[in-house]
Amino acid sequence: MVDRVKDNAQDLMSLAGDVAGHAREKVQEWAGEAREVAEHAGDKAQKWACDAYEATTNSFGDFGREVTSLVRKHPLPALLIGFGVGLLIGRTARTS
């Protein structure tokens, strides 16, 4: 009877070891999958940030070219507008 109890205990310990080994493998598998998902999300975020940067750069570049073109076509009104804006900013800064 004692031998039978020992055999059952050894069988249970072996089974527990197998279950623990399978659980460890599954956790490692899930960790690997989570890492891949996080890397994929990071790549997407990086691509989105690069696209946003390029779009912003292009927009400001276009705006700068348009302003330059307008100033070249109409230099006197551009100068007067600049003078007027400068006066407004100076007056606002002085009263603050």
Backbone as XML, in Angstrom:
<?xml version="1.0"?>
<chain id="A" units="angstrom">
  <residue number="1" name="MET">
    <atom name="N" x="0.816" y="-1.198" z="0.000"/>
    <atom name="CA" x="0.000" y="0.000" z="0.000"/>
    <atom name="C" x="0.862" y="1.265" z="0.000"/>
  </residue>
  <residue number="2" name="VAL">
    <atom name="N" x="1.931" y="1.248" z="0.779"/>
    <atom name="CA" x="2.832" y="2.386" z="0.847"/>
    <atom name="C" x="3.475" y="2.602" z="-0.529"/>
  </residue>
  <residue number="3" name="ASP">
    <atom name="N" x="3.843" y="1.498" z="-1.180"/>
    <atom name="CA" x="4.446" y="1.606" z="-2.506"/>
    <atom name="C" x="3.456" y="2.196" z="-3.518"/>
  </residue>
  <residue number="4" name="ARG">
    <atom name="N" x="2.214" y="1.793" z="-3.364"/>
    <atom name="CA" x="1.184" y="2.291" z="-4.271"/>
    <atom name="C" x="0.978" y="3.800" z="-4.083"/>
  </residue>
  <residue number="5" name="VAL">
    <atom name="N" x="1.014" y="4.252" z="-2.836"/>
    <atom name="CA" x="0.872" y="5.669" z="-2.532"/>
    <atom name="C" x="2.069" y="6.437" z="-3.101"/>
  </residue>
  <residue number="6" name="LYS">
    <atom name="N" x="3.281" y="5.845" z="-2.951"/>
    <atom name="CA" x="4.477" y="6.482" z="-3.493"/>
    <atom name="C" x="4.381" y="6.591" z="-5.017"/>
  </residue>
  <residue number="7" name="ASP">
    <atom name="N" x="3.919" y="5.506" z="-5.654"/>
    <atom name="CA" x="3.779" y="5.527" z="-7.116"/>
    <atom name="C" x="2.770" y="6.588" z="-7.555"/>
  </residue>
  <residue number="8" name="ASN">
    <atom name="N" x="1.653" y="6.653" z="-6.845"/>
    <atom name="CA" x="0.646" y="7.669" z="-7.177"/>
    <atom name="C" x="1.202" y="9.076" z="-6.973"/>
  </residue>
  <residue number="9" name="ALA">
    <atom name="N" x="1.951" y="9.276" z="-5.899"/>
    <atom name="CA" x="2.538" y="10.590" z="-5.629"/>
    <atom name="C" x="3.557" y="10.943" z="-6.719"/>
  </residue>
  <residue number="10" name="GLN">
    <atom name="N" x="4.363" y="9.967" z="-7.127"/>
    <atom name="CA" x="5.347" y="10.220" z="-8.189"/>
    <atom name="C" x="4.639" y="10.517" z="-9.516"/>
  </residue>
  <residue number="11" name="ASP">
    <atom name="N" x="3.564" y="9.787" z="-9.777"/>
    <atom name="CA" x="2.794" y="10.045" z="-10.998"/>
    <atom name="C" x="2.205" y="11.459" z="-10.981"/>
  </residue>
  <residue number="12" name="LEU">
    <atom name="N" x="1.679" y="11.862" z="-9.813"/>
    <atom name="CA" x="1.116" y="13.206" z="-9.681"/>
    <atom name="C" x="2.202" y="14.275" z="-9.840"/>
  </residue>
  <residue number="13" name="MET">
    <atom name="N" x="3.374" y="14.032" z="-9.271"/>
    <atom name="CA" x="4.476" y="14.982" z="-9.394"/>
    <atom name="C" x="4.935" y="15.075" z="-10.856"/>
  </residue>
  <residue number="14" name="SER">
    <atom name="N" x="4.984" y="13.949" z="-11.533"/>
    <atom name="CA" x="5.369" y="13.942" z="-12.938"/>
    <atom name="C" x="4.333" y="14.696" z="-13.781"/>
  </residue>
  <residue number="15" name="LEU">
    <atom name="N" x="3.061" y="14.442" z="-13.500"/>
    <atom name="CA" x="1.990" y="15.131" z="-14.206"/>
    <atom name="C" x="2.048" y="16.642" z="-13.938"/>
  </residue>
  <residue number="16" name="ALA">
    <atom name="N" x="2.287" y="17.017" z="-12.679"/>
    <atom name="CA" x="2.400" y="18.426" z="-12.329"/>
    <atom name="C" x="3.578" y="19.068" z="-13.061"/>
  </residue>
  <residue number="17" name="GLY">
    <atom name="N" x="4.688" y="18.345" z="-13.172"/>
    <atom name="CA" x="5.849" y="18.852" z="-13.907"/>
    <atom name="C" x="5.527" y="19.039" z="-15.383"/>
  </residue>
  <residue number="18" name="ASP">
    <atom name="N" x="4.800" y="18.083" z="-15.962"/>
    <atom name="CA" x="4.401" y="18.204" z="-17.368"/>
    <atom name="C" x="3.487" y="19.405" z="-17.581"/>
  </residue>
  <residue number="19" name="VAL">
    <atom name="N" x="2.515" y="19.566" z="-16.681"/>
    <atom name="CA" x="1.582" y="20.690" z="-16.786"/>
    <atom name="C" x="2.340" y="22.014" z="-16.641"/>
  </residue>
  <residue number="20" name="ALA">
    <atom name="N" x="3.271" y="22.070" z="-15.713"/>
    <atom name="CA" x="4.063" y="23.283" z="-15.516"/>
    <atom name="C" x="4.909" y="23.576" z="-16.758"/>
  </residue>
  <residue number="21" name="GLY">
    <atom name="N" x="5.469" y="22.538" z="-17.362"/>
    <atom name="CA" x="6.261" y="22.712" z="-18.585"/>
    <atom name="C" x="5.406" y="23.226" z="-19.725"/>
  </residue>
  <residue number="22" name="HIS">
    <atom name="N" x="4.219" y="22.663" z="-19.884"/>
    <atom name="CA" x="3.300" y="23.141" z="-20.927"/>
    <atom name="C" x="2.868" y="24.587" z="-20.663"/>
  </residue>
  <residue number="23" name="ALA">
    <atom name="N" x="2.612" y="24.897" z="-19.404"/>
    <atom name="CA" x="2.207" y="26.263" z="-19.056"/>
    <atom name="C" x="3.343" y="27.247" z="-19.365"/>
  </residue>
  <residue number="24" name="ARG">
    <atom name="N" x="4.569" y="26.868" z="-19.029"/>
    <atom name="CA" x="5.716" y="27.738" z="-19.318"/>
    <atom name="C" x="5.858" y="27.958" z="-20.826"/>
  </residue>
  <residue number="25" name="GLU">
    <atom name="N" x="5.702" y="26.905" z="-21.615"/>
    <atom name="CA" x="5.788" y="27.026" z="-23.077"/>
    <atom name="C" x="4.697" y="27.957" z="-23.615"/>
  </residue>
  <residue number="26" name="LYS">
    <atom name="N" x="3.491" y="27.802" z="-23.074"/>
    <atom name="CA" x="2.372" y="28.633" z="-23.531"/>
    <atom name="C" x="2.611" y="30.099" z="-23.171"/>
  </residue>
  <residue number="27" name="VAL">
    <atom name="N" x="3.104" y="30.361" z="-21.978"/>
    <atom name="CA" x="3.392" y="31.732" z="-21.563"/>
    <atom name="C" x="4.474" y="32.329" z="-22.456"/>
  </residue>
  <residue number="28" name="GLN">
    <atom name="N" x="5.504" y="31.557" z="-22.779"/>
    <atom name="CA" x="6.559" y="32.040" z="-23.674"/>
    <atom name="C" x="5.993" y="32.327" z="-25.060"/>
  </residue>
  <residue number="29" name="GLU">
    <atom name="N" x="5.096" y="31.480" z="-25.526"/>
    <atom name="CA" x="4.462" y="31.691" z="-26.831"/>
    <atom name="C" x="3.636" y="32.981" z="-26.822"/>
  </residue>
  <residue number="30" name="TRP">
    <atom name="N" x="2.857" y="33.189" z="-25.772"/>
    <atom name="CA" x="2.030" y="34.396" z="-25.663"/>
    <atom name="C" x="2.910" y="35.641" z="-25.551"/>
  </residue>
  <residue number="31" name="ALA">
    <atom name="N" x="4.007" y="35.536" z="-24.828"/>
    <atom name="CA" x="4.918" y="36.678" z="-24.694"/>
    <atom name="C" x="5.515" y="37.029" z="-26.059"/>
  </residue>
  <residue number="32" name="GLY">
    <atom name="N" x="5.869" y="36.002" z="-26.827"/>
    <atom name="CA" x="6.391" y="36.251" z="-28.170"/>
    <atom name="C" x="5.364" y="36.908" z="-29.062"/>
  </residue>
  <residue number="33" name="GLU">
    <atom name="N" x="4.128" y="36.452" z="-28.981"/>
    <atom name="CA" x="3.059" y="37.052" z="-29.783"/>
    <atom name="C" x="2.803" y="38.500" z="-29.352"/>
  </residue>
  <residue number="34" name="ALA">
    <atom name="N" x="2.828" y="38.748" z="-28.058"/>
    <atom name="CA" x="2.617" y="40.110" z="-27.553"/>
    <atom name="C" x="3.744" y="41.024" z="-28.018"/>
  </residue>
  <residue number="35" name="ARG">
    <atom name="N" x="4.978" y="40.517" z="-28.020"/>
    <atom name="CA" x="6.109" y="41.307" z="-28.497"/>
    <atom name="C" x="5.946" y="41.648" z="-29.967"/>
  </residue>
  <residue number="36" name="GLU">
    <atom name="N" x="5.516" y="40.676" z="-30.767"/>
    <atom name="CA" x="5.300" y="40.922" z="-32.197"/>
    <atom name="C" x="4.209" y="41.971" z="-32.424"/>
  </residue>
  <residue number="37" name="VAL">
    <atom name="N" x="3.131" y="41.884" z="-31.648"/>
    <atom name="CA" x="2.050" y="42.866" z="-31.775"/>
    <atom name="C" x="2.551" y="44.254" z="-31.390"/>
  </residue>
  <residue number="38" name="ALA">
    <atom name="N" x="3.328" y="44.340" z="-30.315"/>
    <atom name="CA" x="3.863" y="45.632" z="-29.881"/>
    <atom name="C" x="4.817" y="46.199" z="-30.938"/>
  </residue>
  <residue number="39" name="GLU">
    <atom name="N" x="5.649" y="45.356" z="-31.529"/>
    <atom name="CA" x="6.556" y="45.824" z="-32.588"/>
    <atom name="C" x="5.761" y="46.326" z="-33.789"/>
  </residue>
  <residue number="40" name="HIS">
    <atom name="N" x="4.718" y="45.592" z="-34.145"/>
    <atom name="CA" x="3.885" y="45.991" z="-35.285"/>
    <atom name="C" x="3.206" y="47.337" z="-35.004"/>
  </residue>
  <residue number="41" name="ALA">
    <atom name="N" x="2.697" y="47.502" z="-33.795"/>
    <atom name="CA" x="2.062" y="48.774" z="-33.425"/>
    <atom name="C" x="3.088" y="49.906" z="-33.445"/>
  </residue>
  <residue number="42" name="GLY">
    <atom name="N" x="4.293" y="49.641" z="-32.965"/>
    <atom name="CA" x="5.344" y="50.649" z="-32.997"/>
    <atom name="C" x="5.712" y="51.039" z="-34.421"/>
  </residue>
  <residue number="43" name="ASP">
    <atom name="N" x="5.791" y="50.042" z="-35.296"/>
    <atom name="CA" x="6.087" y="50.336" z="-36.711"/>
    <atom name="C" x="4.995" y="51.183" z="-37.339"/>
  </residue>
  <residue number="44" name="LYS">
    <atom name="N" x="3.732" y="50.867" z="-37.030"/>
    <atom name="CA" x="2.620" y="51.650" z="-37.571"/>
    <atom name="C" x="2.658" y="53.086" z="-37.050"/>
  </residue>
  <residue number="45" name="ALA">
    <atom name="N" x="2.939" y="53.258" z="-35.764"/>
    <atom name="CA" x="3.005" y="54.596" z="-35.177"/>
    <atom name="C" x="4.151" y="55.395" z="-35.799"/>
  </residue>
  <residue number="46" name="GLN">
    <atom name="N" x="5.280" y="54.734" z="-36.019"/>
    <atom name="CA" x="6.411" y="55.416" z="-36.635"/>
    <atom name="C" x="6.080" y="55.835" z="-38.066"/>
  </residue>
  <residue number="47" name="LYS">
    <atom name="N" x="5.426" y="54.961" z="-38.813"/>
    <atom name="CA" x="5.046" y="55.290" z="-40.190"/>
    <atom name="C" x="4.052" y="56.457" z="-40.197"/>
  </residue>
  <residue number="48" name="TRP">
    <atom name="N" x="3.080" y="56.432" z="-39.287"/>
    <atom name="CA" x="2.102" y="57.518" z="-39.199"/>
    <atom name="C" x="2.795" y="58.841" z="-38.882"/>
  </residue>
  <residue number="49" name="ALA">
    <atom name="N" x="3.750" y="58.813" z="-37.952"/>
    <atom name="CA" x="4.459" y="60.041" z="-37.583"/>
    <atom name="C" x="5.276" y="60.565" z="-38.765"/>
  </residue>
  <residue number="50" name="CYS">
    <atom name="N" x="5.926" y="59.669" z="-39.495"/>
    <atom name="CA" x="6.698" y="60.101" z="-40.674"/>
    <atom name="C" x="5.788" y="60.700" z="-41.733"/>
  </residue>
  <residue number="51" name="ASP">
    <atom name="N" x="4.651" y="60.062" z="-41.971"/>
    <atom name="CA" x="3.698" y="60.588" z="-42.963"/>
    <atom name="C" x="3.182" y="61.967" z="-42.547"/>
  </residue>
  <residue number="52" name="ALA">
    <atom name="N" x="2.864" y="62.128" z="-41.264"/>
    <atom name="CA" x="2.376" y="63.417" z="-40.767"/>
    <atom name="C" x="3.459" y="64.485" z="-40.897"/>
  </residue>
  <residue number="53" name="TYR">
    <atom name="N" x="4.692" y="64.126" z="-40.600"/>
    <atom name="CA" x="5.801" y="65.076" z="-40.721"/>
    <atom name="C" x="5.973" y="65.515" z="-42.171"/>
  </residue>
  <residue number="54" name="GLU">
    <atom name="N" x="5.942" y="64.546" z="-43.093"/>
    <atom name="CA" x="6.095" y="64.880" z="-44.514"/>
    <atom name="C" x="4.959" y="65.763" z="-45.008"/>
  </residue>
  <residue number="55" name="ALA">
    <atom name="N" x="3.732" y="65.444" z="-44.602"/>
    <atom name="CA" x="2.583" y="66.243" z="-45.030"/>
    <atom name="C" x="2.689" y="67.675" z="-44.495"/>
  </residue>
  <residue number="56" name="THR">
    <atom name="N" x="3.080" y="67.807" z="-43.241"/>
    <atom name="CA" x="3.227" y="69.135" z="-42.645"/>
    <atom name="C" x="4.342" y="69.919" z="-43.335"/>
  </residue>
  <residue number="57" name="THR">
    <atom name="N" x="5.456" y="69.250" z="-43.579"/>
    <atom name="CA" x="6.573" y="69.900" z="-44.252"/>
    <atom name="C" x="6.162" y="70.372" z="-45.641"/>
  </residue>
  <residue number="58" name="ASN">
    <atom name="N" x="5.461" y="69.523" z="-46.361"/>
    <atom name="CA" x="5.011" y="69.902" z="-47.698"/>
    <atom name="C" x="4.043" y="71.079" z="-47.650"/>
  </residue>
  <residue number="59" name="SER">
    <atom name="N" x="3.121" y="71.062" z="-46.687"/>
    <atom name="CA" x="2.147" y="72.153" z="-46.571"/>
    <atom name="C" x="2.827" y="73.484" z="-46.272"/>
  </residue>
  <residue number="60" name="PHE">
    <atom name="N" x="3.760" y="73.471" z="-45.308"/>
    <atom name="CA" x="4.447" y="74.712" z="-44.973"/>
    <atom name="C" x="5.353" y="75.159" z="-46.109"/>
  </residue>
  <residue number="61" name="GLY">
    <atom name="N" x="5.942" y="74.211" z="-46.817"/>
    <atom name="CA" x="6.760" y="74.573" z="-47.974"/>
    <atom name="C" x="5.923" y="75.226" z="-49.056"/>
  </residue>
  <residue number="62" name="ASP">
    <atom name="N" x="4.740" y="74.653" z="-49.304"/>
    <atom name="CA" x="3.828" y="75.244" z="-50.292"/>
    <atom name="C" x="3.387" y="76.639" z="-49.858"/>
  </residue>
  <residue number="63" name="PHE">
    <atom name="N" x="3.069" y="76.793" z="-48.582"/>
    <atom name="CA" x="2.642" y="78.084" z="-48.050"/>
    <atom name="C" x="3.749" y="79.122" z="-48.225"/>
  </residue>
  <residue number="64" name="GLY">
    <atom name="N" x="4.973" y="78.741" z="-47.906"/>
    <atom name="CA" x="6.100" y="79.648" z="-48.049"/>
    <atom name="C" x="6.318" y="80.065" z="-49.500"/>
  </residue>
  <residue number="65" name="ARG">
    <atom name="N" x="6.189" y="79.118" z="-50.411"/>
    <atom name="CA" x="6.333" y="79.449" z="-51.834"/>
    <atom name="C" x="5.226" y="80.391" z="-52.299"/>
  </residue>
  <residue number="66" name="GLU">
    <atom name="N" x="4.005" y="80.181" z="-51.821"/>
    <atom name="CA" x="2.894" y="81.055" z="-52.196"/>
    <atom name="C" x="3.094" y="82.475" z="-51.668"/>
  </residue>
  <residue number="67" name="VAL">
    <atom name="N" x="3.523" y="82.596" z="-50.418"/>
    <atom name="CA" x="3.758" y="83.920" z="-49.841"/>
    <atom name="C" x="4.879" y="84.625" z="-50.600"/>
  </residue>
  <residue number="68" name="THR">
    <atom name="N" x="5.946" y="83.890" z="-50.889"/>
    <atom name="CA" x="7.052" y="84.472" z="-51.651"/>
    <atom name="C" x="6.582" y="84.948" z="-53.013"/>
  </residue>
  <residue number="69" name="SER">
    <atom name="N" x="5.775" y="84.145" z="-53.668"/>
    <atom name="CA" x="5.251" y="84.511" z="-54.988"/>
    <atom name="C" x="4.382" y="85.767" z="-54.898"/>
  </residue>
  <residue number="70" name="LEU">
    <atom name="N" x="3.526" y="85.830" z="-53.897"/>
    <atom name="CA" x="2.674" y="87.008" z="-53.726"/>
    <atom name="C" x="3.482" y="88.270" z="-53.438"/>
  </residue>
  <residue number="71" name="VAL">
    <atom name="N" x="4.506" y="88.144" z="-52.613"/>
    <atom name="CA" x="5.335" y="89.306" z="-52.291"/>
    <atom name="C" x="6.074" y="89.784" z="-53.542"/>
  </residue>
  <residue number="72" name="ARG">
    <atom name="N" x="6.540" y="88.834" z="-54.353"/>
    <atom name="CA" x="7.245" y="89.220" z="-55.586"/>
    <atom name="C" x="6.293" y="89.877" z="-56.590"/>
  </residue>
  <residue number="73" name="LYS">
    <atom name="N" x="5.060" y="89.397" z="-56.634"/>
    <atom name="CA" x="4.091" y="89.967" z="-57.581"/>
    <atom name="C" x="3.581" y="91.329" z="-57.113"/>
  </residue>
  <residue number="74" name="HIS">
    <atom name="N" x="3.429" y="91.480" z="-55.796"/>
    <atom name="CA" x="2.849" y="92.704" z="-55.230"/>
    <atom name="C" x="3.730" y="93.212" z="-54.078"/>
  </residue>
  <residue number="75" name="PRO">
    <atom name="N" x="4.886" y="93.781" z="-54.383"/>
    <atom name="CA" x="5.810" y="94.162" z="-53.303"/>
    <atom name="C" x="5.323" y="95.316" z="-52.434"/>
  </residue>
  <residue number="76" name="LEU">
    <atom name="N" x="4.714" y="96.325" z="-53.006"/>
    <atom name="CA" x="4.286" y="97.477" z="-52.221"/>
    <atom name="C" x="3.155" y="97.118" z="-51.242"/>
  </residue>
  <residue number="77" name="PRO">
    <atom name="N" x="2.083" y="96.429" z="-51.700"/>
    <atom name="CA" x="1.059" y="96.029" z="-50.718"/>
    <atom name="C" x="1.616" y="95.099" z="-49.635"/>
  </residue>
  <residue number="78" name="ALA">
    <atom name="N" x="2.546" y="94.220" z="-50.014"/>
    <atom name="CA" x="3.135" y="93.323" z="-49.016"/>
    <atom name="C" x="3.913" y="94.119" z="-47.974"/>
  </residue>
  <residue number="79" name="LEU">
    <atom name="N" x="4.641" y="95.136" z="-48.422"/>
    <atom name="CA" x="5.401" y="95.975" z="-47.501"/>
    <atom name="C" x="4.469" y="96.742" z="-46.564"/>
  </residue>
  <residue number="80" name="LEU">
    <atom name="N" x="3.395" y="97.291" z="-47.123"/>
    <atom name="CA" x="2.437" y="98.036" z="-46.292"/>
    <atom name="C" x="1.732" y="97.122" z="-45.289"/>
  </residue>
  <residue number="81" name="ILE">
    <atom name="N" x="1.386" y="95.913" z="-45.732"/>
    <atom name="CA" x="0.748" y="94.949" z="-44.809"/>
    <atom name="C" x="1.722" y="94.593" z="-43.692"/>
  </residue>
  <residue number="82" name="GLY">
    <atom name="N" x="2.969" y="94.343" z="-44.047"/>
    <atom name="CA" x="3.985" y="94.027" z="-43.029"/>
    <atom name="C" x="4.166" y="95.172" z="-42.044"/>
  </residue>
  <residue number="83" name="PHE">
    <atom name="N" x="4.184" y="96.393" z="-42.552"/>
    <atom name="CA" x="4.310" y="97.570" z="-41.687"/>
    <atom name="C" x="3.113" y="97.676" z="-40.739"/>
  </residue>
  <residue number="84" name="GLY">
    <atom name="N" x="1.904" y="97.461" z="-41.282"/>
    <atom name="CA" x="0.689" y="97.524" z="-40.462"/>
    <atom name="C" x="0.657" y="96.450" z="-39.385"/>
  </residue>
  <residue number="85" name="VAL">
    <atom name="N" x="1.034" y="95.243" z="-39.735"/>
    <atom name="CA" x="1.064" y="94.153" z="-38.748"/>
    <atom name="C" x="2.099" y="94.464" z="-37.673"/>
  </residue>
  <residue number="86" name="GLY">
    <atom name="N" x="3.247" y="95.003" z="-38.088"/>
    <atom name="CA" x="4.274" y="95.385" z="-37.114"/>
    <atom name="C" x="3.782" y="96.429" z="-36.141"/>
  </residue>
  <residue number="87" name="LEU">
    <atom name="N" x="3.043" y="97.441" z="-36.665"/>
    <atom name="CA" x="2.479" y="98.465" z="-35.780"/>
    <atom name="C" x="1.491" y="97.864" z="-34.786"/>
  </residue>
  <residue number="88" name="LEU">
    <atom name="N" x="0.635" y="96.968" z="-35.268"/>
    <atom name="CA" x="-0.344" y="96.331" z="-34.365"/>
    <atom name="C" x="0.348" y="95.516" z="-33.277"/>
  </residue>
  <residue number="89" name="ILE">
    <atom name="N" x="1.355" y="94.767" z="-33.659"/>
    <atom name="CA" x="2.074" y="93.956" z="-32.666"/>
    <atom name="C" x="2.789" y="94.861" z="-31.666"/>
  </residue>
  <residue number="90" name="GLY">
    <atom name="N" x="3.415" y="95.928" z="-32.181"/>
    <atom name="CA" x="4.107" y="96.866" z="-31.283"/>
    <atom name="C" x="3.161" y="97.547" z="-30.333"/>
  </residue>
  <residue number="91" name="ARG">
    <atom name="N" x="2.021" y="97.947" z="-30.830"/>
    <atom name="CA" x="1.037" y="98.624" z="-29.971"/>
    <atom name="C" x="0.479" y="97.657" z="-28.917"/>
  </residue>
  <residue number="92" name="THR">
    <atom name="N" x="0.227" y="96.432" z="-29.335"/>
    <atom name="CA" x="-0.285" y="95.423" z="-28.390"/>
    <atom name="C" x="0.769" y="95.124" z="-27.314"/>
  </residue>
  <residue number="93" name="ALA">
    <atom name="N" x="2.015" y="95.015" z="-27.720"/>
    <atom name="CA" x="3.074" y="94.714" z="-26.764"/>
    <atom name="C" x="3.292" y="95.879" z="-25.795"/>
  </residue>
  <residue number="94" name="ARG">
    <atom name="N" x="3.109" y="97.105" z="-26.271"/>
    <atom name="CA" x="3.327" y="98.278" z="-25.431"/>
    <atom name="C" x="2.226" y="98.437" z="-24.394"/>
  </residue>
  <residue number="95" name="THR">
    <atom name="N" x="0.984" y="98.076" z="-24.738"/>
    <atom name="CA" x="-0.127" y="98.251" z="-23.811"/>
    <atom name="C" x="-0.216" y="97.115" z="-22.803"/>
  </residue>
  <residue number="96" name="SER">
    <atom name="N" x="0.470" y="96.040" z="-23.034"/>
    <atom name="CA" x="0.387" y="94.883" z="-22.123"/>
    <atom name="C" x="1.192" y="95.036" z="-20.895"/>
  </residue>
</chain>
